[in-house]
Amino acid sequence: MAAHKRKILIADDNGSLRMVLQAALSDSYDVTAVGDGKAMANELRINKYDLCISDLNLPCQTATRALRVTETAIIGKHQIDGFGVPTLIVTGMSEEDEEYKMARRMVNVIDVLSKPVDLFMLRRRVAEILKTGDVAEKSAPVALPVPEPGRILIADDDPDVRKLLASVLEQRGFQTRACANLSETFRLCKETAFDCILLDYVFEDGTAEEFLARVRSEDVSAPPILVISGFADALTPERFHAYPLVKGIIAKPFDFAKLIFAIRPYMPGETKVVAPSQTFSAAASQVCAHVVAPEAYDRQAVLEQVFGDEAMVAELQHSFLEDWPGMQKDLRKAVECRDGEAIEFMAHKINSSLTFFRAREASMAAKELERIGRTRSYEELDRRFTKLMDQMQRLEEAFTQDGVRS
């Protein structure tokens, strides 16, 4: 008989993030999502969950408060609050915030992850937690598959580059192997199965094109290849038109978010972004299509978070545009009344959504309003509010150009 799916509770006041987390986890788990601390506490009281994933700064009551009042345990002479469900905190707070420190001290908080969320690593972390049953697990855990780590060959004659790439990729959960010349790269390619090769363009014993020609002439089975080069501007996709193994060109110095985004399609179980059979030009078109107003938000970073799912991005944009008029009205009222608590709360709520969209300028404006609300220092309040409204208008225009209608 098939095992029941493990149950996960997601608590976050950011509707877009709840939607993304549900989409990322619901294929493997039974996921319930709520938007405030009271609903979170009620769910934990009424239903049994195997894991809770929660923001810290929730409306109605904080996550730490919800966890404390949910369940207690007596261990020796000590009463421990919130001992129940294992919890993974996902927050934009810094390590200096008292709520952050309090969460770290709670016995059932397994880890605290920073926003914006890396969904690839989150899924891996969730699988690890539920497979081992780290906290308060009374029964034998259901064995859930941990995603197989991707295997990447790093071919570069610069030892510092090899070391840097291996460090970054291994931190992301990938397995790496490195080599310093084309002869060794060819040998390893014949002897070992890799999911992707990061191939420098120029070596002492040849170029990437010479390597590709040898692979083709000797009919060697090679994985998808991403060419890396400090002269990437001079390397056009047409240069590699005869070599369909080449899926992209990555510039040095590296933008690691873009590097990971380019690698993931070829990793085990991560084929939603670009199918390996696509040519580089087709892949580039899919990734870069409809990129507008880059100063308003970072669309490629948003795509990277949802594994290239264009429909998901459009849905998140539409959801945000539906919620924005209400948030704007509440913030405007708080500004007019000089209600510091309401300003702080609404600015934080708006910024939570902006963080997901990597809307840097608007996010900075929202953070400044949040600071004003917290300090109750209103000298620049109207000017900062106007700046946020201007940035939000630019973001709305960018979403509209992307094909989203409010």
matplotlib code that plots the C-alpha trace (Angstrom):
import matplotlib.pyplot as plt

x = [0.0, 1.4, 2.6, 0.6, 2.2, 3.9, 1.9, 3.5, 2.0, 3.2, 2.6, 3.5, 1.6, 3.1, 0.5, 3.0, 5.5, 2.8, 1.8, 5.5, 6.2, 3.0, 3.9, 7.4, 6.3, 2.8, 4.0, 5.7, 3.8, 0.3, 0.6, -1.6, -0.9, -2.1, -1.4, -1.2, 0.0, -3.4, -4.3, -0.9, -1.5, -5.0, -3.8, -1.0, -3.5, -6.2, -4.1, -1.0, 1.8, 5.2, 6.8, 6.0, 7.6, 7.0, 7.9, 8.8, 6.9, 3.4, 0.2, -1.9, 1.0, 4.6, 5.7, 7.6, 4.5, 2.3, 4.8, 5.1, 1.3, 0.7, 2.3, 4.6, 6.6, 8.0, 11.6, 13.1, 12.1, 11.8, 8.8, 9.7, 7.3, 6.6, 8.1, 5.8, 6.1, 9.6, 9.8, 11.8, 11.9, 12.1, 12.6, 14.0, 15.0, 18.7, 20.5, 20.5, 16.7, 15.3, 12.7, 15.5, 17.5, 14.4, 13.6, 17.1, 16.7, 13.5, 14.0, 11.8, 13.2, 15.5, 16.9, 16.5, 16.7, 17.0, 14.7, 14.6, 14.2, 16.3, 13.6, 16.1, 17.9, 14.6, 13.2, 16.4, 16.4, 12.7, 13.5, 16.4, 14.4, 11.4, 13.6, 15.5, 12.7, 15.0, 12.7, 10.0, 9.5, 7.8, 7.2, 9.4, 9.6, 8.3, 11.3, 11.1, 13.6, 16.2, 16.9, 19.9, 22.7, 23.8, 27.3, 29.2, 32.7, 34.6, 37.2, 39.4, 43.1, 42.9, 43.1, 41.4, 38.4, 38.2, 38.3, 35.7, 33.2, 33.6, 33.0, 29.8, 28.3, 29.0, 27.3, 24.3, 24.3, 25.9, 28.8, 31.8, 35.0, 37.7, 40.4, 42.9, 43.3, 41.4, 43.1, 42.0, 38.5, 38.2, 39.4, 37.0, 34.1, 34.7, 35.1, 32.6, 28.9, 28.3, 25.1, 26.8, 30.3, 31.5, 34.1, 36.6, 37.1, 40.9, 43.5, 47.1, 46.3, 43.5, 40.1, 36.6, 35.8, 38.6, 37.4, 33.9, 35.2, 37.1, 34.0, 32.0, 34.7, 35.3, 31.5, 31.9, 28.7, 29.1, 26.6, 25.3, 28.1, 28.2, 31.1, 32.7, 34.9, 36.3, 35.6, 32.0, 30.9, 33.0, 31.5, 28.2, 25.7, 26.2, 29.9, 28.7, 25.8, 27.5, 27.7, 24.3, 25.9, 26.6, 23.6, 25.0, 27.9, 28.6, 30.7, 33.5, 33.5, 30.5, 27.0, 26.3, 22.5, 22.6, 25.2, 22.9, 19.9, 21.8, 22.9, 19.7, 17.8, 20.3, 20.3, 18.4, 14.7, 15.2, 14.1, 11.3, 13.4, 14.9, 14.8, 18.4, 17.5, 17.0, 19.7, 21.4, 19.6, 16.2, 17.1, 18.2, 15.0, 12.9, 14.9, 15.1, 11.7, 9.7, 12.5, 11.3, 12.1, 15.1, 15.4, 11.9, 12.5, 14.8, 12.6, 15.4, 15.9, 12.2, 12.3, 15.2, 13.2, 10.3, 12.5, 11.7, 7.9, 6.6, 3.0, 3.8, 5.5, 2.5, 0.2, 2.3, 2.4, -1.4, -1.9, 0.3, -1.5, -4.8, -3.5, -1.7, -4.7, -5.8, -2.2, -1.8, -5.1, -4.1, -0.6, -1.9, -4.4, -1.6, 0.6, -2.1, -2.9, 0.8, 0.1, 3.6, 2.6, 0.4, 3.0, 5.6, 3.3, 2.1, 5.6, 6.9, 4.0, 4.7, 8.4, 7.8, 6.2, 8.9, 11.7, 10.3, 10.3, 13.8, 12.3, 15.4, 14.5, 10.9, 12.1, 14.5, 11.8, 9.5, 12.3, 12.8, 9.0, 9.2, 12.1, 10.1, 7.1, 9.3, 11.1, 8.0, 10.2, 7.9, 10.0, 10.6, 7.4, 5.5, 8.6, 9.4, 5.8, 5.8, 9.0, 7.5, 4.4, 6.6, 8.6, 5.4, 4.0, 7.1, 6.7, 3.0, 4.0, 6.7, 4.2, 1.7, 4.4, 5.0, 1.5, -0.2, -3.3, -4.6]
y = [0.0, 3.4, 5.6, 8.7, 12.0, 13.8, 16.9, 20.4, 23.6, 26.9, 30.2, 33.4, 36.7, 37.0, 35.4, 35.1, 33.3, 30.9, 30.1, 29.5, 27.3, 25.3, 24.8, 23.7, 21.2, 19.9, 17.3, 15.4, 16.5, 17.3, 21.1, 23.5, 27.3, 30.1, 33.8, 34.8, 33.6, 32.8, 30.6, 28.9, 28.2, 26.9, 24.5, 23.2, 22.6, 20.9, 18.9, 16.8, 18.1, 16.6, 20.0, 23.7, 26.2, 29.7, 33.4, 35.0, 38.3, 37.2, 39.3, 38.7, 37.0, 36.1, 32.6, 32.2, 33.1, 30.7, 27.9, 28.6, 28.5, 25.5, 22.7, 22.2, 19.3, 18.5, 17.3, 16.6, 19.6, 21.9, 23.0, 23.6, 25.7, 24.9, 21.5, 20.0, 20.1, 20.4, 24.0, 25.6, 29.4, 31.4, 35.1, 38.4, 39.4, 39.7, 37.7, 40.8, 40.9, 39.6, 37.4, 35.8, 35.0, 33.7, 31.4, 30.0, 29.1, 27.1, 23.4, 22.5, 25.1, 23.0, 25.8, 29.5, 30.3, 33.8, 35.3, 35.3, 31.6, 29.3, 26.7, 24.1, 24.1, 24.3, 21.2, 19.4, 20.6, 19.5, 16.1, 15.7, 16.7, 14.5, 11.6, 11.7, 13.0, 15.3, 16.6, 14.9, 12.1, 9.2, 6.8, 5.4, 8.0, 7.4, 7.2, 10.0, 10.3, 13.0, 14.5, 13.0, 15.6, 16.7, 15.8, 18.7, 18.6, 21.9, 22.3, 25.4, 26.0, 28.5, 26.8, 29.7, 29.4, 25.7, 26.1, 28.9, 27.1, 23.8, 25.7, 27.5, 24.5, 22.1, 24.5, 24.3, 20.5, 19.5, 17.0, 18.4, 17.1, 19.5, 19.3, 21.7, 20.8, 19.5, 16.1, 15.3, 16.7, 14.4, 11.4, 12.1, 12.7, 9.2, 7.4, 9.2, 10.2, 13.9, 15.9, 19.0, 20.4, 23.9, 24.3, 27.2, 28.5, 28.6, 26.1, 25.6, 22.4, 23.8, 25.6, 24.6, 24.3, 21.8, 19.8, 19.8, 18.7, 15.8, 14.7, 14.7, 12.9, 10.2, 9.8, 10.3, 10.6, 13.9, 15.8, 19.4, 21.9, 25.5, 27.4, 29.8, 32.7, 36.1, 37.1, 36.0, 39.1, 37.9, 34.4, 34.5, 31.5, 31.2, 30.3, 27.0, 26.4, 23.2, 21.9, 21.3, 20.1, 23.8, 25.1, 28.5, 30.9, 32.1, 35.2, 35.7, 37.2, 35.0, 36.1, 33.0, 33.3, 33.2, 30.4, 28.2, 29.1, 27.9, 24.6, 23.5, 22.4, 19.5, 18.3, 15.1, 16.0, 19.6, 19.8, 22.4, 25.4, 24.3, 20.8, 19.5, 18.9, 22.6, 24.6, 27.5, 30.2, 28.6, 28.3, 31.9, 33.0, 31.2, 32.5, 36.1, 36.5, 39.6, 41.0, 44.5, 47.4, 45.7, 48.6, 47.9, 44.2, 41.3, 39.0, 36.4, 36.1, 35.5, 32.8, 31.2, 30.9, 29.0, 26.9, 28.8, 28.4, 31.3, 30.6, 30.7, 34.1, 35.5, 34.1, 35.7, 39.0, 38.9, 38.0, 40.9, 43.4, 42.3, 42.7, 46.0, 48.4, 47.3, 47.5, 50.9, 52.2, 50.9, 52.4, 55.7, 55.9, 55.0, 57.7, 60.4, 59.5, 59.3, 55.8, 54.5, 50.9, 50.6, 52.2, 49.7, 46.8, 47.7, 48.7, 45.3, 43.5, 45.3, 44.7, 41.0, 40.8, 43.1, 40.9, 38.0, 40.1, 41.5, 45.0, 46.6, 50.3, 49.8, 47.5, 50.0, 52.7, 50.3, 49.5, 53.2, 53.6, 50.6, 52.3, 55.6, 53.7, 51.9, 55.1, 57.3, 60.0, 61.5, 64.4, 62.6, 60.5, 62.1, 62.3, 58.6, 57.6, 59.4, 57.7, 54.3, 55.1, 56.2, 52.9, 50.8, 52.5, 51.6, 48.0, 47.9, 49.2, 46.5, 43.8, 45.2, 45.2, 41.5, 40.8, 40.9, 42.9, 44.0]
z = [0.0, -0.9, 2.0, 2.8, 1.9, 4.7, 5.8, 5.7, 7.0, 5.4, 7.2, 5.5, 5.0, 1.5, -0.8, -3.7, -1.5, -0.2, -3.8, -4.8, -1.8, -2.4, -6.0, -5.1, -2.5, -3.3, -5.8, -3.0, 0.2, 1.5, 1.8, 3.7, 3.7, 6.0, 6.1, 9.8, 13.2, 14.7, 11.8, 12.1, 15.8, 15.2, 12.5, 14.7, 17.5, 15.4, 12.9, 13.0, 10.7, 10.0, 9.3, 9.5, 7.3, 8.6, 8.3, 11.6, 11.4, 10.9, 11.3, 14.5, 16.3, 15.5, 14.6, 17.9, 19.8, 17.7, 18.4, 22.1, 22.7, 20.5, 22.5, 25.5, 26.9, 30.3, 30.1, 33.5, 35.6, 32.6, 30.7, 27.1, 25.0, 21.4, 21.5, 18.9, 15.1, 13.6, 12.1, 9.4, 9.7, 6.5, 7.2, 5.9, 9.5, 10.3, 12.9, 15.2, 15.5, 18.8, 17.1, 15.0, 18.2, 19.9, 17.0, 17.1, 20.7, 20.3, 20.5, 17.5, 15.1, 13.0, 10.8, 9.9, 6.2, 4.7, 2.2, -0.8, -0.7, -2.9, -3.7, -5.0, -1.6, 0.3, -1.3, -0.6, 3.1, 3.5, 2.1, 4.5, 7.5, 6.8, 5.9, 9.2, 11.5, 13.4, 16.1, 18.2, 15.7, 17.6, 14.7, 12.0, 9.2, 5.7, 3.4, 1.0, -1.9, -1.5, -4.9, -6.6, -6.6, -10.1, -11.3, -12.8, -14.5, -14.1, -16.9, -16.4, -16.5, -13.6, -10.2, -8.5, -10.8, -10.3, -6.6, -6.6, -8.8, -6.9, -3.6, -4.9, -6.6, -3.7, -1.3, -3.5, -3.2, -6.5, -6.9, -8.8, -10.4, -11.8, -14.4, -15.8, -19.5, -22.5, -22.6, -19.0, -19.8, -22.7, -20.7, -17.8, -20.3, -21.7, -18.3, -16.1, -16.5, -15.8, -16.0, -17.3, -18.2, -17.4, -20.1, -20.3, -23.8, -24.0, -22.7, -23.4, -25.3, -27.4, -27.4, -26.6, -30.3, -30.8, -27.8, -29.3, -32.7, -31.1, -29.2, -32.4, -34.5, -31.9, -31.3, -27.5, -25.4, -23.7, -21.5, -22.1, -22.1, -20.8, -22.2, -19.6, -20.7, -19.8, -23.4, -23.5, -25.4, -28.3, -28.3, -30.1, -30.1, -33.9, -33.2, -31.6, -34.0, -35.3, -31.7, -30.2, -27.0, -26.2, -24.3, -23.2, -22.7, -19.2, -18.7, -16.2, -13.6, -12.7, -11.8, -9.7, -9.7, -13.5, -13.4, -11.2, -13.3, -16.4, -14.8, -13.2, -16.4, -16.8, -13.3, -12.2, -11.8, -12.8, -16.4, -16.3, -17.4, -20.7, -22.2, -22.9, -26.5, -27.1, -28.9, -27.1, -29.1, -28.3, -24.6, -24.5, -26.1, -23.5, -20.6, -21.8, -23.5, -22.5, -20.2, -19.7, -17.4, -15.7, -13.3, -12.0, -11.1, -11.9, -14.0, -14.6, -10.8, -10.4, -13.1, -11.3, -8.1, -9.8, -12.1, -15.2, -15.0, -17.1, -16.2, -12.5, -12.9, -14.7, -12.0, -9.2, -11.0, -11.4, -7.8, -6.7, -8.9, -7.4, -3.8, -4.4, -4.5, -1.0, 0.4, -1.1, 0.4, 3.9, 3.7, 2.5, 5.4, 7.9, 6.4, 6.5, 10.2, 11.1, 12.6, 13.0, 13.9, 10.8, 8.6, 9.8, 9.4, 5.9, 4.6, 5.8, 4.1, 0.8, 1.1, 1.6, -1.9, -3.4, -2.1, -4.2, -7.3, -6.7, -7.1, -5.6, -5.7, -4.6, -1.8, -0.5, -0.5, 1.5, 4.0, 4.6, 5.3, 7.6, 9.5, 9.7, 11.1, 13.7, 14.9, 14.7, 13.0, 10.4, 8.9, 5.6, 5.6, 2.8, 0.5, 1.2, 0.6, -2.7, -3.7, -3.0, -5.0, -8.0, -7.8, -7.5, -10.6, -12.5, -11.3, -12.3, -15.8, -16.0, -15.2, -17.7, -20.4, -19.4, -20.5, -17.1, -16.6, -13.3]

ax = plt.figure().add_subplot(projection="3d")
ax.plot(x, y, z, "-o")
ax.set_aspect("equal")
plt.show()
